[in-house]
Amino acid sequence: MRIGELAKDTGATTRALRHYEQAGLIESDRAPNGYRVYGEHAATRVRNIRYLLDAGLTLDDVRVFLPCLDGDVSAAPASEPGLRVARERLRVLDERVAAQTAVRDRLDAALRQKTGRISPR
């Protein structure tokens, strides 16, 4: 399957597919005309990559899951490296949420000080 077909089949952009390939997450062969040609498991692999990215993981994080990207990654048994990556990503997200909450609270306090009113949320 060519890159446009893979993009259409998976909902990924061709740019994202080239990025996944550059990151070593998917592979293609080259047709005589230079077009990328992807194997039969490419669509499953791309859907799994997108599933993991949508869950908050990074492309570097996804590398840990390479052994199971050609199957049903959501149903695969949890591995210790995968759990470690997920816990670390959750920790980072929690830190970001806490930082954003602190910024929001400071802005809310400044608005209340200037207007004398509680800001609507």
PyMOL commands that set and color helices and strands:
alter all, ss='L'
color gray80, all
select helices_A, chain A and resi 3-10+14-22+42-54+59-68+80-115
alter helices_A, ss='H'
color red, helices_A
select strands_A, chain A and resi 29-30+36-37
alter strands_A, ss='S'
color yellow, strands_A
deselect
rebuild
show_as cartoon
